[in-house]
């Protein structure tokens, strides 16, 4: 098919602006709309100029008034709900990259995937999704380790991130628990919590400066340690992954897809 027509939802945000800038440079997609909520102070401004990419004749709008093949939402949970409804109403493929979603939002995505193609992942990064596969392999290999393996997940993000731990960190934990059977979670430690139980995954969230994201999955054994670490040096890895997901989703059959499907992992 020809280059898919892509809509960016949350286009004035940090990630939205990178999607606009990189999408405009990508010959394999067509940017056809840049959306923000009603009343946004920059409505009507050129999305390219706003993103530092120069004028691209694409005004920031609160309404979708053109035909499109896929929409990327990289906004906030309230914006994600609007994006889901918009895609279902217009029969557009959805790439959901917003984190911090509630159970209600997740149920909406499941329902939407019965009507449109949906790519939903806690991270759009190739390196993160590859590290998830490596984590699955490590967890499967260590599940019967005689002395037990302790698993801790440490994540760092910028000071502006609103959810904690990150959706990506929680997904790493889900992958580990599915292989090793942990049933408990702890988020940070203080005081005298006692000896660490083996059926627990520990999460630790750090919020500093402009860190675009890093995750370390620690497998602590008796006498040795395995650490899997993935770091982003800028946000472009997430934006490029989301654009690749939009290319993948456009024209796909109805259903729920992950970044593993997009990347063939």
N, C-alpha and C positions, 0 to 999 in steps of 0.2 A: 504494500500500500504506500501511498505518498506520505510525506512527513506528517505525523499526527498533529492536529490542532490542539494546543495545550493551554489551559487556564491556570493561573496562579492565584490561589486564595490566601489572603494574609500577605498581600504583595508589598505592603509598606513596612513589614516587620524586618528584623535582621536577616532571617532566612529567606523571606520573600524577596528581598532586594537582591540577594545573591542568586536566587532562582531566575529573576528577571535578567540580570547581567549575564549569567552563564547560558541561559536559555536563548537569549538573543544571539549569542555567538555560535550556537549549536545548529549546524545546517540540517540536522536530522529531525528537528521539530519546528513547529510554527507557534510562536506565542500569539494568542488571539485575544486574550483578556487578562486584566490585572484587577483583582477584586479586593475590596475592603468593606468594612461594615458601614451602614448608614451613619451619616454624621461625621465620618472621619475627616479631620481638618485638611487632608491633602487630596481629597476627591477632585478629579479634573486635572490634576497635574500629570505630566508625562512620566510614566513608570520607569522608563529608561533613564531619564535625567535624574529622577529621584534615587535610582540605584547606582548612579555614578557612571552609567554606560552611554551617556549622551541621549539626545532625543531619538525615540524609536517610533513615534506616532502611535503610542498605546496609552491612552489616558487611564488613570486610576478610577475605577467605577464601583458602585455598590450593587449593580445589576448585571446579569449575564444576558447580553442582547445579541450574541453571535452564536453560530454553530460551533461545536467543539467535540473532540474525541476523548479527551481525558482532562481531569482536574487534579492538581496537586494542592493539598491543604497542609500548610506548615504554619499554623497559627496558635491559637489557644483553644481549650476545650469548648468554649462557647462558639467560637468560629468553626470548630470541627462539626458541631451539630448542624450548623447552617449549611456547611459544605456537603454533608451527607444528604440532607434533604434536597439540596440543589441538584446533585448528581442523579438522585433517584427520579426527580421530577423531569429532568432533561435527558435521562437515559445516557449519561456520560460515565465513562470509567473513572474510578476514584483511586487516587494514591493518598492514603492517610498517613502522614508523617508527624502529626501533632502528638505530643506525649501528655501524660497527666490525665488521661481520659477516665471518666467514671465508669462504673459498671453499666449504667444506662447507655452511655455512649458506645460501649463495646457491644451491647445488645443491639443497638441501632446499626452498627457496622455488620454484625452477623445477619440481621434482617435485610440490609441493603445488598449484601452479597448474593442474595437469592433473586435479585432483580437486575443487578449490574455487576461487571467485573470490579473487584476491590483488591488492591494491594495494600496490606496493612502490616507494618513492622515497627518495632520500637526504635530501630535505627536503619537509615538508608545507606550506610557506609559499607563498601565492599570489604574493607579490613575488619570491621566489627562482625559482619556476618561470617567471614571466614574464621574469625576467632571463636565464634559460637560453635562452629563445626569442630574446631580443635578442642574446645571445652567439653563437648559431647563425647569425643573420643577419649579424653583423659578421664572423665567421670566414669565412663563405662569400664575402663581398664582398672580403676581404683575402687570400684564398688565393693569388691570382696577382699580388699587389702586387710591382712590379719589384724594389725594394730589399729585399724581405722584411719581414715583421712579426714582432717578438719578442713572445711571450706569457708573462706572469707572472701567477700567481694568489696573492693574499694573503688569508689568512683569520684572523679573531680569534674566540676563544671564551673562556668562563669557565675558571678554573683547575681545575675539577673534571672537565673533559672528558678522557676516557681515550685516544681515538684521535686520530691526527694523521698527515697532514692530515685534515680533516673529509671525510666521505663526500660532502658537497655540493661541496667544492672539487675532489675527484677527478672528480665527475660533470661539472663545468664543463670540466675538462681533457679528458675523453672527448669532449664536444661539440666542443671546438676541434679536437682531433686528427682527428675524423671528417671535418671540413671542410677542414683545412689540411695534414694528413698528418704531423704531428710523430710521431717514433718514440722520442724520448728524454725522460726526466724527471729533474729534479734537485730535491732537497729541501734548500733553504738553500744557502749558499755560504760557504766560508772558504778562507784561504790564497791560492794562486795557481792557480785552476782554468783559467786561460787565456781566450782569446776565446770569447764566447758563441756556440754553434752555433745556426743558424736552426731546426734540426729538434728543438728542445728546448722543453719547457714547464717553467718554474720554479715551485715551490710554496714558500710561506713561511707557517708556522703560528705564530700568536701566542696565548699563553694568559695572560689577565689578568683579575683580579677576578671580577665576575659577568656579564661580557659575554655576552648570549644568542646572539650570532652576527652576523658580518658578512663579506662576501666582496667582493673587488675583482678584476676581470679586466682586466688591462692589455694593450693592444695598442700596442706601441712601434714607431713608424714613424720614418723619417728626416725630422726637422723638425716632427713633430706626434705627439700621443699621444691615444689613446682609452681612457677608463676607464669601466667599468660597475661600479657599486657598489650593493649591496643590504644594508641594515642592519635588524636587529630591535631594537626598543627594549624588548621583553619577550617572554616565551615564548608569549604567547597566540596569536600568529600561527601557530605550529606546532600548538598544540592545536586551534585552530579548523579548521585545514586537515585535521587527522587526523579530526576529527568529521565534516567534510564528506565525507571519503573513506569513512568508515563508512556514511554515508547512501547514497553512490553504490554501494558494493560489495554492500550487502544486496540479495539477490534477483537480482544480475547472473549471467549465465552463467559457467560455469567458464572460467578464463583468467587471464592476467597483465596487469594494468593499471598505468598510471603516473598521476602527478598531472596530467599533461597531458590524460589522458582524463577525469579528475575535473573539471578546470577548463575543458575544452573549448578548450584552446590548440592 
